[in-house]
Amino acid sequence: MRVLIVEDHPTLGRALVHGLTTEGFAVDLAADGEEGLHKAGETAYDAIVLDIMLPRLNGYDVCRRLRAAEDWTPVLMLTAKDGEYDEADGLDLGADDYLTKPFSYVVLTARLHALIRRGRSPRPAILRVGDLFLDPGSRACVRAGTPVKLTTREFSLLEYLARHQGQVVSKQEILTHVWVEHFDLDPNVVEVYIGYLRRKIDTPFGARSIETVRGAGYRLAASDR
């Protein structure tokens, strides 16, 4: 299993290479973000260990560019920053896991094995359905280049549909995953919010993205317009 480490601290970088090599990994080391991004583009790694505070290109930007290029190599962010917002930023950009320095090599190795088992399946940070784009990290919605303002509930509903695009999802499935208090709600509330969404993301653009499948539920698909 080949792993890329992107770490600018020479002592830690060498220690990581030695430790993971001892555990049976084949390891390459990059000392800055640009070198790491270049190596990631040249070699099909099984996982990437990526520091955040890097020279030339920080870890956030490296991860963002990898995902924008549809490179789904599992990324574990390794950093001295321990704020929950820093962790959330990395995960929202498409990182798969997060480990704060100082760390245990046992934990690092276990997490790398878990990420490698997960594989390189697509995990886009930005959801796209035709010309409709959703960024769950910033809660932004854009259609045909135009920002669309959604309420928190509308965005959650649209995100759920987008993560299941092309699939029919029932009202009950939507209630269960979008409404915390779903046990006490009339399923018809879903129909009401579907209407809200259509008036915001479809009607102004002459689109028909949200389809009603009679007796089954709803499906989000790219609109031909």
N, C-alpha and C positions, 0 to 999 in steps of 0.2 A: 504494500500500500504506500503510495507516494504522497507526501504531505509538503506543502509550501508554508514556511514560516516567514512572516513579514514583521520584522522587529528591528528597530534602529539601535537598541542598546547592545553593544558588542558582547558584553559578558553574558547577558541573558540570552542573546541569540545563540551563542556557542553552547550554552548550557542546555537550551531547548533541543538543539541539533543532537547533542550527545545523549540526552535523556530519551528522546524519541527513537533515536537509532538503536539504543540499547533495548528498547521495547519492540524492535523488529520493523520499524518504519523506515522507508527510504525518504530522506529529508533534504530539501533545498532551502536555502536561506536568502532572503532579500532584505537589504538594509534601509530601504525607503519605499514610499508608496508607488512611485513610478516604476521602479525596478520590479516590485511585486506584481503590479498590473501587467507589465511586459511578460514576466515569467508565466503568469497565469494564462496569458493568451497563447503562449508557445507550447505549454505542456498540459495534458489532461490530468490534473491532480485529483486525488480521491478526497482531499479536504484541504482547507486553508486556515491557518492560525494567523489572525490579523490583529496587530496592535492598532489602537485608535490614534494616538499622538505620534504621527510619523512625519518626517521631513518630506518636502516636495509635493506630496499628495497624502492627505490624512486617510485614516482607515474608513471613515464614513464615505469619502469620495471613491475610494477603491471599490468598496462594496456596491455603491450605487452604479458605478460604471460596469462592473461585472454583470449585475442583473440587467442593466440596460442593453448589454450585448447578449443577453439570454444565456449567460454562463451560470449554470445552476450548481456549480461545485459547492458543497457544504462549507459554510464559513463560521468559524468560532472566533469571536472577538475577545482579545486578551488585552486588558488595560489596567492601569493603576487608578483610573477613574471609577468610583463606586457609587455614583449618584443614580437613582432609579431612572431619571430622565435620560441620562447618557445611555443606559441599557436599552430603554424603550426606543431611543433614536436609532440605535444600531439594528434592533430587531425590525423596526418599521422599514428600514432601508433594504431589508432582505437577508440580514445575518440570521443564522440558524441557532446559535447559542452564544453564551457570554460567560466569561470567567474573569474574576478580578484578581490582580496581583496583590499580595503573594498567593500562590496557589499550590495545591498538591499535585505532584506528577501522576499519582494514582487516579485522581479525579480527572485531570487533563486527558490521560490515556483512555479512560472509560468513556468520556464524552466524545472523543474522536472516534472511537470504535462505534458508538451509537450513531454518530452523524454519517459515518461511512456506510453503515447498514442501511440508512435511510436513502442513500444514493443521490443521483443528480436529477431527480424529477423536477419539473418546472414549479417554482414557488414565487411568482411575480409579486413584487412589492406594490406595483401599480397594476390595478385590474383594468382590462380593456375589453370592451364589447363593441366592435365596429369603431365608430368615431366617438364613443362614450368612454371616458377615462375616470377611474376612481382611485384616489390616494387615501387609503385607510389611515395612514400616519398623520396626515394633515387635515383629514376629513374634507378633502376638496373633491369637487365633481366638475368635470369639463365635458361639454358636448360640442363637437365641430369647432373647437377652439374657443368656445364661449363658456365662461364660468357659470355654473348653476348653483344657486343657493338652496341647500336642503336643511331641514330640521334634523336633529340628532336621530329621531326615530325613522325619518325618511331615508337618511343615509344608511342606517343599519339594515333596513329592509332592502335597499338597492344593493348594498354590499353582499348580503346573503344570496340574492338572486344572481349577482355577478359571479360569485364563487361557485355557483351551480349553473352557469350559463349553458343553455341548450338542453337543460334537464327540466322536467316538470316537477314542481314542488307544491305540495298541498298547503291549504290554509293552516292545518294543524301543525305541519312542520315549520311553517313560518312563525306561527305563534310561539312554538316551543323555543326557537332559536333567536327570535328578535324581541319578544316581550317576556320580561322576567316574571310578571304576574299573569302568565298565560292561562292558569287554571280557572281564573275568574272572569275571563273575557269571552265575549261573543265572537266567534270566528269571523263574523261579518266585518269586524274592525279591520281585518286585512284588506277586504275589498275597498273599504274607504281609503286606506293609505295607498293602495294601488292606484286609485283614482288621483290622489294627490300627486303621486310620482308621474303619472302619465301627463298631467297638466304642466309639469315642470320639465321633464326630459324628452317627451315625445311631441306633444301638440305644437309647441313653438317652433319645432324643427321639421315638422311634417314627417315625423318618424312613427313607427309602430314596433317599438322594441319589446314591450311587455305584452305577451300574448295570454289570453284567457283560454285554457284548455277545459272545455265544459265537463263538469263532473270530476275533474282531477286536480286542477289548481292553476298555477301560472308558470310561464317560461319566459326567460329573458334571452333574447337573441339579437344578433346584429341586424339592423333594419336596412332593407334595400332602398326605402324611400322612393 
